[in-house]
Amino acid sequence: MKAYSTQTERTHDSWEDLVAEEANGYGVVVMMQAESLKSASPQTYSRLIGPFDDQKKARNKAAAVRRAWKRAKDRDPRIQLLGVSVEPIWPDLRFGTRN
């Protein structure tokens, strides 16, 4: 199946080709949820680790994050790990800038 990029208006042979051609590497997205100390309501947030130039390196880091979370003994019990995923980083994401 062909993949179309709306950013460059180019068609690629597959999604993998589009990601390889246009993405700026990969990032590990860590999604967590914490209970608010004041209101006891849930607060969901995420953190991006990366960039990684290779998807395999990003997958290894994601696995390391999951393992570290499981063995952490001094972690606050109100914080839950919702998920860890590896995502392509697209050119419209800027690192090191505050825009």
N, CA, C and O of each residue as an XYZ file, in Angstrom:
396
protein
N       0.834     -1.160      0.000
C       0.000      0.000      0.000
C       0.894      1.243      0.000
O       1.918      1.269      0.683
N       0.524      2.239     -0.737
C       1.279      3.485     -0.831
C       0.980      4.370      0.376
O      -0.108      4.318      0.949
N       1.966      5.182      0.749
C       1.815      6.122      1.859
C       2.066      7.528      1.329
O       3.053      7.770      0.634
N       1.167      8.455      1.663
C       1.258      9.830      1.189
C       1.634     10.755      2.345
O       1.048     10.676      3.425
N       2.605     11.627      2.116
C       3.022     12.602      3.116
C       2.356     13.938      2.822
O       2.529     14.503      1.743
N       1.596     14.436      3.785
C       0.958     15.741      3.610
C       1.949     16.884      3.801
O       1.692     18.003      3.356
N       3.082     16.617      4.460
C       4.073     17.670      4.680
C       4.889     17.949      3.426
O       5.167     19.105      3.108
N       5.272     16.898      2.717
C       6.096     17.080      1.520
C       5.321     16.830      0.236
O       5.834     17.056     -0.860
N       4.075     16.358      0.372
C       3.213     16.045     -0.771
C       3.860     15.027     -1.700
O       3.752     15.124     -2.923
N       4.537     14.044     -1.095
C       5.157     12.966     -1.867
C       4.502     11.649     -1.508
O       4.012     11.468     -0.393
N       4.497     10.729     -2.463
C       3.972      9.387     -2.241
C       5.135      8.418     -2.120
O       6.077      8.459     -2.912
N       5.061      7.545     -1.119
C       6.095      6.539     -0.875
C       5.490      5.154     -1.055
O       4.273      4.981     -0.978
N       6.346      4.175     -1.294
C       5.871      2.813     -1.536
C       5.229      2.178     -0.310
O       4.342      1.336     -0.448
N       5.663      2.568      0.886
C       5.100      1.992      2.111
C       5.261      2.990      3.250
O       5.969      3.990      3.126
N       4.592      2.699      4.361
C       4.720      3.538      5.546
C       6.160      3.534      6.053
O       6.676      4.572      6.467
N       6.805      2.381      6.020
C       8.192      2.282      6.474
C       9.109      3.165      5.639
O      10.016      3.803      6.174
N       8.874      3.206      4.320
C       9.675      4.073      3.446
C       9.452      5.550      3.776
O      10.397      6.339      3.786
N       8.203      5.917      4.044
C       7.895      7.297      4.391
C       8.607      7.690      5.684
O       9.209      8.761      5.761
N       8.541      6.832      6.695
C       9.198      7.127      7.973
C      10.708      7.217      7.788
O      11.342      8.130      8.317
N      11.288      6.283      7.045
C      12.737      6.286      6.828
C      13.188      7.546      6.091
O      14.264      8.076      6.368
N      12.382      8.018      5.172
C      12.744      9.171      4.342
C      12.528     10.511      5.058
O      13.338     11.425      4.904
N      11.449     10.639      5.835
C      11.051     11.960      6.320
C      11.145     12.173      7.826
O      11.119     13.317      8.280
N      11.251     11.116      8.604
C      11.311     11.291     10.060
C      12.719     11.676     10.499
O      13.707     11.352      9.838
N      12.786     12.372     11.626
C      14.072     12.769     12.215
C      14.474     11.786     13.302
O      14.870     12.199     14.392
N      14.379     10.512     13.025
C      14.716      9.500     14.015
C      13.494      9.055     14.792
O      12.359      9.204     14.339
N      13.746      8.503     15.976
C      12.678      7.942     16.801
C      12.801      8.456     18.219
O      13.885      8.819     18.673
N      11.683      8.480     18.906
C      11.662      8.868     20.310
C      10.876      7.853     21.116
O       9.997      7.172     20.589
N      11.196      7.759     22.389
C      10.474      6.887     23.311
C       9.526      7.774     24.113
O       9.969      8.683     24.816
N       8.228      7.512     24.010
C       7.218      8.276     24.727
C       6.805      7.479     25.960
O       6.328      6.350     25.849
N       6.992      8.076     27.133
C       6.634      7.442     28.405
C       5.404      8.168     28.946
O       5.466      9.359     29.250
N       4.284      7.448     29.065
C       3.029      8.031     29.540
C       2.769      7.576     30.975
O       2.801      6.383     31.279
N       2.509      8.551     31.850
C       2.311      8.262     33.271
C       1.072      8.980     33.786
O       0.572      9.924     33.173
N       0.593      8.506     34.930
C      -0.541      9.145     35.586
C      -0.230      9.247     37.074
O       0.218      8.282     37.694
N      -0.472     10.417     37.633
C      -0.221     10.644     39.057
C      -1.483     11.181     39.705
O      -2.312     11.821     39.059
N      -1.607     10.911     40.978
C      -2.730     11.433     41.746
C      -2.317     12.777     42.332
O      -1.262     12.890     42.956
N      -3.145     13.788     42.132
C      -2.859     15.119     42.655
C      -2.885     15.098     44.180
O      -3.771     14.493     44.783
N      -1.912     15.762     44.798
C      -1.863     15.817     46.260
C      -3.003     16.649     46.844
O      -3.500     16.351     47.930
N      -3.414     17.689     46.123
C      -4.460     18.580     46.638
C      -5.863     18.048     46.387
O      -6.686     17.989     47.301
N      -6.134     17.661     45.146
C      -7.507     17.287     44.790
C      -7.732     15.788     44.669
O      -8.877     15.349     44.565
N      -6.681     15.004     44.679
C      -6.748     13.542     44.500
C      -7.281     13.147     43.128
O      -7.669     11.997     42.919
N      -7.304     14.086     42.199
C      -7.741     13.762     40.837
C      -6.538     13.303     40.015
O      -5.404     13.687     40.304
N      -6.784     12.480     38.990
C      -5.662     11.985     38.186
C      -5.097     13.065     37.262
O      -5.844     13.855     36.683
N      -3.787     13.088     37.135
C      -3.093     13.980     36.210
C      -2.266     13.107     35.279
O      -1.390     12.369     35.729
N      -2.541     13.189     33.995
C      -1.833     12.378     33.015
C      -0.799     13.246     32.304
O      -1.082     14.381     31.921
N       0.386     12.703     32.138
C       1.444     13.439     31.457
C       2.371     12.459     30.754
O       2.332     11.254     31.003
N       3.200     12.996     29.877
C       4.131     12.138     29.139
C       5.485     12.826     29.041
O       5.610     14.041     29.196
N       6.484     12.006     28.779
C       7.848     12.486     28.587
C       8.412     11.835     27.337
O       8.125     10.674     27.045
N       9.212     12.585     26.604
C       9.856     12.070     25.402
C      11.337     11.881     25.683
O      12.015     12.804     26.137
N      11.836     10.679     25.412
C      13.261     10.377     25.542
C      13.806     10.204     24.130
O      13.246      9.442     23.341
N      14.866     10.886     23.810
C      15.436     10.757     22.478
C      16.008     12.082     22.033
O      16.180     12.980     22.858
N      16.300     12.231     20.795
C      16.007     11.333     19.669
C      17.043     10.221     19.507
O      18.192     10.344     19.932
N      16.602      9.142     18.883
C      17.454      8.022     18.520
C      17.458      7.917     17.001
O      16.410      8.036     16.367
N      18.622      7.699     16.420
C      18.705      7.624     14.960
C      18.239      6.278     14.422
O      17.987      6.148     13.224
N      18.122      5.291     15.277
C      17.773      3.938     14.850
C      16.585      3.446     15.680
O      16.550      3.638     16.896
N      15.619      2.814     15.025
C      14.440      2.319     15.731
C      14.801      1.230     16.743
O      14.161      1.120     17.789
N      15.813      0.431     16.440
C      16.222     -0.628     17.360
C      16.752     -0.036     18.666
O      16.463     -0.558     19.743
N      17.524      1.046     18.578
C      18.025      1.706     19.789
C      16.866      2.257     20.620
O      16.878      2.175     21.848
N      15.877      2.814     19.945
C      14.710      3.347     20.653
C      13.922      2.225     21.324
O      13.459      2.388     22.453
N      13.766      1.095     20.648
C      13.063     -0.048     21.255
C      13.823     -0.583     22.462
O      13.214     -0.957     23.464
N      15.149     -0.622     22.373
C      15.958     -1.064     23.511
C      15.783     -0.124     24.704
O      15.680     -0.575     25.844
N      15.751      1.178     24.440
C      15.552      2.148     25.520
C      14.159      1.994     26.122
O      14.002      2.081     27.340
N      13.148      1.766     25.287
C      11.786      1.564     25.793
C      11.724      0.343     26.703
O      11.083      0.381     27.754
N      12.384     -0.732     26.305
C      12.422     -1.938     27.141
C      13.154     -1.658     28.451
O      12.752     -2.157     29.502
N      14.219     -0.868     28.398
C      14.961     -0.518     29.612
C      14.098      0.312     30.560
O      14.167      0.137     31.777
N      13.292      1.208     30.011
C      12.392      2.015     30.843
C      11.373      1.115     31.536
O      11.110      1.277     32.727
N      10.801      0.168     30.795
C       9.822     -0.757     31.394
C      10.460     -1.594     32.506
O       9.863     -1.780     33.566
N      11.671     -2.095     32.261
C      12.364     -2.901     33.279
C      12.688     -2.069     34.518
O      12.508     -2.528     35.646
N      13.165     -0.848     34.303
C      13.509      0.024     35.431
C      12.268      0.354     36.258
O      12.338      0.439     37.484
N      11.137      0.540     35.586
C       9.896      0.850     36.300
C       9.479     -0.329     37.184
O       9.035     -0.133     38.315
N       9.621     -1.537     36.673
C       9.209     -2.726     37.425
C      10.071     -2.950     38.659
O       9.570     -3.403     39.688
N      11.360     -2.638     38.572
C      12.223     -2.939     39.711
C      12.448     -1.751     40.651
O      13.137     -1.897     41.661
N      11.889     -0.593     40.346
C      12.051      0.576     41.223
C      11.256      0.364     42.513
O      10.035      0.211     42.478
N      11.944      0.356     43.626
C      11.301      0.101     44.918
C      10.894      1.393     45.632
O       9.938      1.389     46.407
N      11.601      2.489     45.382
C      11.341      3.730     46.101
C      10.420      4.685     45.345
O      10.348      5.870     45.669
N       9.722      4.173     44.349
C       8.825      4.984     43.527
C       7.574      5.362     44.334
O       7.098      4.580     45.156
N       7.062      6.543     44.093
C       5.827      6.990     44.734
C       4.676      6.105     44.250
O       4.475      5.989     43.042
N       3.921      5.482     45.146
C       2.857      4.566     44.715
C       1.692      5.253     44.013
O       0.872      4.583     43.386
N       1.604      6.577     44.107
C       0.519      7.283     43.414
C       0.797      7.466     41.930
O      -0.101      7.855     41.183
N       2.019      7.194     41.485
C       2.374      7.349     40.074
C       2.276      5.995     39.383
O       2.849      5.008     39.844
N       1.545      5.961     38.275
C       1.375      4.729     37.502
C       1.959      4.913     36.110
O       1.867      5.989     35.519
N       2.554      3.862     35.604
C       3.037      3.861     34.226
C       1.892      3.400     33.338
O       1.436      2.262     33.460
N       1.420      4.265     32.447
C       0.323      3.913     31.550
C       0.821      3.184     30.312
O       0.159      2.272     29.816
N       1.984      3.583     29.813
C       2.506      2.939     28.620
C       3.815      3.548     28.164
O       4.168      4.671     28.522
N       4.521      2.772     27.364
C       5.778      3.208     26.753
C       5.692      2.835     25.283
O       5.402      1.684     24.955
N       5.941      3.787     24.397
C       5.880      3.478     22.968
C       7.035      4.144     22.227
O       7.604      5.134     22.686
N       7.360      3.582     21.084
C       8.393      4.131     20.203
C       7.676      4.790     19.029
O       6.890      4.149     18.332
N       7.953      6.069     18.818
C       7.272      6.836     17.778
C       8.289      7.560     16.902
O       9.342      7.972     17.389
N       7.984      7.719     15.610
C       8.861      8.530     14.762
C       8.770     10.004     15.159
O       7.717     10.484     15.578
N       9.875     10.698     15.021
C       9.903     12.133     15.303
C       9.839     12.858     13.965
O      10.716     12.703     13.115
N       8.804     13.638     13.795
C       8.595     14.330     12.522
C       9.274     15.691     12.533
O       9.520     16.241     13.607
N       9.581     16.245     11.373
C      10.337     17.504     11.284
C       9.695     18.693     11.985
O      10.409     19.638     12.323
N       8.392     18.699     12.221
C       7.768     19.850     12.861
C       8.001     19.890     14.370
O       7.624     20.865     15.021
N       8.618     18.845     14.941
C       8.995     18.855     16.356
C      10.406     19.408     16.484
O      11.333     18.905     15.849
N      10.572     20.449     17.308
C      11.876     21.072     17.475
C      12.399     20.766     18.873
O      11.686     20.938     19.862
N      13.632     20.319     18.949
C      14.260     20.035     20.233
C      15.119     21.216     20.640
O      15.782     21.824     19.800
N      15.111     21.539     21.907
C      15.971     22.587     22.427
C      15.475     23.992     22.166
O      16.234     24.946     22.334
N      14.221     24.152     21.759
C      13.666     25.483     21.527
C      12.400     25.637     22.353
O      11.747     24.652     22.699
N      12.068     26.849     22.658
C      10.833     27.131     23.400
C       9.962     28.030     22.538
O       9.959     29.248     22.715
N       9.235     27.447     21.620
C       8.336     28.213     20.743
C       6.909     27.915     21.083
O       5.998     28.459     20.459
